[in-house]
Amino acid sequence: MQTTFVPFKQRPHRPRSRSRSPSPDSETPDWRLQKPFGAGLQRKRHVKFVPATDTSLSTSLPPTTAPTTAKTGAEVSSLYLSLIGLSTPRPAAPPKTCPDCALPITDADAATHATSTAHLAALPHAHPPHPYDRSSKGLKVLMESGWDPDARVGLGREGEGMRYPLKTVPKDDKLGVGVKKRKGVAGTGAGEEVGKRVRGRLMGELGGGVDVQEILNRRME
Protein backbone atom coordinates (compact mmCIF):
# COMPACT_ATOMS: atom_id res chain seq x y z
CA MET A 1 0.00 0.00 0.00
CA GLN A 2 1.45 3.34 -1.03
CA THR A 3 0.98 6.62 0.81
CA THR A 4 1.04 10.00 -0.78
CA PHE A 5 2.42 13.17 0.92
CA VAL A 6 0.13 16.17 0.77
CA PRO A 7 1.91 19.49 1.72
CA PHE A 8 0.25 21.99 4.02
CA LYS A 9 -1.21 25.09 2.61
CA GLN A 10 1.31 27.82 2.82
CA ARG A 11 0.42 31.37 3.70
CA PRO A 12 1.49 34.05 1.32
CA HIS A 13 4.74 35.72 2.43
CA ARG A 14 4.46 39.40 3.43
CA PRO A 15 7.61 41.42 3.95
CA ARG A 16 7.76 43.15 7.43
CA SER A 17 8.23 46.83 7.42
CA ARG A 18 11.18 48.14 9.46
CA SER A 19 9.48 51.31 10.59
CA ARG A 20 6.01 51.65 11.93
CA SER A 21 4.20 54.87 12.27
CA PRO A 22 2.68 55.42 15.69
CA SER A 23 -0.98 55.12 15.88
CA PRO A 24 -2.85 58.18 17.07
CA ASP A 25 -4.62 56.09 19.72
CA SER A 26 -1.43 54.78 21.38
CA GLU A 27 -0.54 56.37 24.78
CA THR A 28 3.21 55.65 24.71
CA PRO A 29 5.04 56.94 21.62
CA ASP A 30 7.71 54.93 20.01
CA TRP A 31 11.15 55.31 21.66
CA ARG A 32 12.81 55.68 18.29
CA LEU A 33 10.92 58.91 17.71
CA GLN A 34 11.81 60.53 21.11
CA LYS A 35 14.62 63.09 21.25
CA PRO A 36 17.50 62.40 23.58
CA PHE A 37 17.52 64.14 27.01
CA GLY A 38 19.35 67.47 26.95
CA ALA A 39 19.13 67.92 23.23
CA GLY A 40 17.70 71.44 23.62
CA LEU A 41 20.03 72.58 26.40
CA GLN A 42 22.77 75.02 25.54
CA ARG A 43 25.67 76.07 27.70
CA LYS A 44 25.75 79.76 28.33
CA ARG A 45 29.28 79.83 29.65
CA HIS A 46 32.18 77.83 28.35
CA VAL A 47 35.30 77.03 30.33
CA LYS A 48 38.26 79.07 29.20
CA PHE A 49 41.43 77.10 29.50
CA VAL A 50 44.69 78.93 30.04
CA PRO A 51 47.53 77.80 27.81
CA ALA A 52 50.72 76.81 29.54
CA THR A 53 52.85 79.06 27.27
CA ASP A 54 50.64 82.14 27.48
CA THR A 55 52.37 84.79 29.57
CA SER A 56 49.64 87.39 29.27
CA LEU A 57 47.46 85.59 31.79
CA SER A 58 48.95 84.80 35.16
CA THR A 59 47.31 82.73 37.86
CA SER A 60 49.98 83.49 40.47
CA LEU A 61 49.54 86.09 43.19
CA PRO A 62 51.15 89.52 42.78
CA PRO A 63 54.52 89.86 44.46
CA THR A 64 54.39 91.15 48.00
CA THR A 65 56.80 93.59 49.54
CA ALA A 66 57.09 91.80 52.87
CA PRO A 67 57.00 88.06 53.55
CA THR A 68 53.80 86.82 55.14
CA THR A 69 54.09 85.50 58.66
CA ALA A 70 52.30 82.46 59.97
CA LYS A 71 49.13 83.30 61.85
CA THR A 72 48.54 82.11 65.34
CA GLY A 73 45.65 79.95 66.43
CA ALA A 74 43.79 82.91 67.92
CA GLU A 75 44.07 84.87 64.65
CA VAL A 76 42.84 81.93 62.58
CA SER A 77 39.92 81.41 64.96
CA SER A 78 39.02 85.10 64.77
CA LEU A 79 39.14 85.04 60.96
CA TYR A 80 36.93 81.94 60.77
CA LEU A 81 34.35 83.37 63.16
CA SER A 82 34.24 86.62 61.16
CA LEU A 83 33.61 84.66 57.95
CA ILE A 84 30.66 82.73 59.34
CA GLY A 85 29.15 85.83 60.95
CA LEU A 86 30.05 85.27 64.57
CA SER A 87 31.93 87.64 66.81
CA THR A 88 35.32 86.83 68.22
CA PRO A 89 35.00 85.57 71.81
CA ARG A 90 36.70 87.87 74.27
CA PRO A 91 39.30 86.27 76.50
CA ALA A 92 38.07 85.71 80.03
CA ALA A 93 39.50 87.99 82.66
CA PRO A 94 42.02 86.30 84.97
CA PRO A 95 40.57 85.47 88.39
CA LYS A 96 41.38 87.81 91.25
CA THR A 97 43.92 86.31 93.64
CA CYS A 98 44.66 87.11 97.25
CA PRO A 99 48.06 88.83 97.71
CA ASP A 100 48.69 87.00 101.00
CA CYS A 101 47.78 83.36 100.21
CA ALA A 102 47.66 83.53 96.36
CA LEU A 103 44.24 81.81 96.24
CA PRO A 104 41.49 82.88 93.80
CA ILE A 105 38.77 84.96 95.40
CA THR A 106 35.62 86.76 94.28
CA ASP A 107 33.80 89.78 95.61
CA ALA A 108 31.00 87.56 96.91
CA ASP A 109 33.17 85.39 99.17
CA ALA A 110 35.73 88.02 100.21
CA ALA A 111 34.54 88.04 103.83
CA THR A 112 34.51 84.23 104.01
CA HIS A 113 37.98 84.02 102.50
CA ALA A 114 39.39 86.46 105.08
CA THR A 115 38.43 84.07 107.90
CA SER A 116 39.50 80.84 106.16
CA THR A 117 42.30 78.69 107.57
CA ALA A 118 44.48 78.96 104.46
CA HIS A 119 44.34 82.76 104.51
CA LEU A 120 45.02 83.05 108.24
CA ALA A 121 47.97 80.63 108.01
CA ALA A 122 49.55 82.73 105.24
CA LEU A 123 49.35 86.00 107.18
CA PRO A 124 52.56 87.25 108.84
CA HIS A 125 52.77 86.53 112.56
CA ALA A 126 51.71 89.51 114.67
CA HIS A 127 53.88 89.72 117.80
CA PRO A 128 52.33 91.30 120.87
CA PRO A 129 54.01 94.48 122.17
CA HIS A 130 56.43 94.18 125.08
CA PRO A 131 54.87 94.96 128.46
CA TYR A 132 57.36 97.73 129.22
CA ASP A 133 56.37 100.67 131.32
CA ARG A 134 56.42 103.45 128.77
CA SER A 135 56.76 106.05 131.52
CA SER A 136 59.99 104.50 132.85
CA LYS A 137 63.02 106.81 132.85
CA GLY A 138 65.38 104.01 131.87
CA LEU A 139 63.21 103.05 128.88
CA LYS A 140 63.09 106.66 127.75
CA VAL A 141 66.90 106.89 127.91
CA LEU A 142 67.26 103.73 125.81
CA MET A 143 64.75 104.97 123.25
CA GLU A 144 66.57 108.31 123.01
CA SER A 145 69.81 106.38 122.39
CA GLY A 146 68.25 104.63 119.39
CA TRP A 147 66.89 101.38 120.85
CA ASP A 148 63.43 100.34 119.65
CA PRO A 149 61.47 98.30 122.21
CA ASP A 150 59.14 96.93 119.48
CA ALA A 151 61.95 95.78 117.14
CA ARG A 152 62.33 92.51 119.10
CA VAL A 153 66.11 92.78 119.36
CA GLY A 154 68.32 92.90 122.40
CA LEU A 155 70.62 95.64 123.63
CA GLY A 156 74.04 96.21 122.17
CA ARG A 157 75.42 97.35 118.86
CA GLU A 158 74.47 94.11 117.07
CA GLY A 159 71.36 93.47 119.16
CA GLU A 160 73.01 90.49 120.88
CA GLY A 161 71.83 91.43 124.36
CA MET A 162 69.42 89.36 126.42
CA ARG A 163 65.88 90.06 125.34
CA TYR A 164 64.08 88.45 128.29
CA PRO A 165 64.99 88.45 132.00
CA LEU A 166 65.92 85.31 133.89
CA LYS A 167 63.08 83.17 135.10
CA THR A 168 62.67 83.40 138.87
CA VAL A 169 62.06 80.40 141.13
CA PRO A 170 60.49 80.81 144.59
CA LYS A 171 62.82 79.95 147.53
CA ASP A 172 60.88 78.65 150.55
CA ASP A 173 63.80 77.64 152.82
CA LYS A 174 66.38 79.61 154.82
CA LEU A 175 69.45 77.92 153.35
CA GLY A 176 72.11 79.90 151.59
CA VAL A 177 72.40 80.23 147.86
CA GLY A 178 73.86 77.05 146.33
CA VAL A 179 73.32 74.83 149.40
CA LYS A 180 71.85 71.43 148.58
CA LYS A 181 69.70 69.52 151.02
CA ARG A 182 70.99 66.18 152.23
CA LYS A 183 68.72 63.19 151.93
CA GLY A 184 67.82 61.09 154.99
CA VAL A 185 68.56 63.74 157.66
CA ALA A 186 66.90 63.08 161.05
CA GLY A 187 63.99 65.31 161.81
CA THR A 188 62.76 65.56 158.23
CA GLY A 189 60.32 63.15 156.72
CA ALA A 190 61.26 59.44 156.47
CA GLY A 191 64.66 59.95 158.18
CA GLU A 192 62.95 60.99 161.41
CA GLU A 193 60.81 57.84 161.45
CA VAL A 194 63.89 55.67 160.95
CA GLY A 195 65.69 57.40 163.85
CA LYS A 196 62.76 56.80 166.18
CA ARG A 197 62.70 53.10 165.41
CA VAL A 198 66.47 52.77 165.95
CA ARG A 199 66.36 54.56 169.31
CA GLY A 200 63.44 52.49 170.51
CA ARG A 201 65.20 49.24 169.62
CA LEU A 202 68.45 50.27 171.39
CA MET A 203 66.62 51.43 174.52
CA GLY A 204 64.84 48.09 174.69
CA GLU A 205 68.13 46.23 174.49
CA LEU A 206 69.93 48.40 177.14
CA GLY A 207 67.03 48.45 179.59
CA GLY A 208 65.99 52.06 179.10
CA GLY A 209 66.56 55.03 181.38
CA VAL A 210 67.43 58.72 181.22
CA ASP A 211 71.15 58.14 180.85
CA VAL A 212 70.66 55.74 177.96
CA GLN A 213 68.34 58.23 176.21
CA GLU A 214 70.95 61.02 176.45
CA ILE A 215 73.67 58.73 175.08
CA LEU A 216 71.47 57.68 172.13
CA ASN A 217 70.56 61.27 171.33
CA ARG A 218 74.25 62.24 171.26
CA ARG A 219 75.05 59.39 168.86
CA MET A 220 72.18 60.21 166.56
CA GLU A 221 73.29 63.84 166.37
Buried (B, 14 or more C-beta within 10 A) or exposed (E): EEEEEEEEEEEEEEEEEEEEEEEEEEEEEEEEEEEEEEEEEEEEEEEEEEEEEEEEEEEEEEEEEEEEEEEEEEEEEBEEEEEEEEEEEEEEEEEEEBEBBEEEBEEEEEEEBEEBEEBEEBEEEEEEEEEEEEEEEEBEEBBEEEBEEEEEBEEEEEEEEEEEEEEEEEEEEEEEEEEEEEEEEBEEEEBEEEBEEBBEEBBEEEEEEEEBBEBBEEEEE
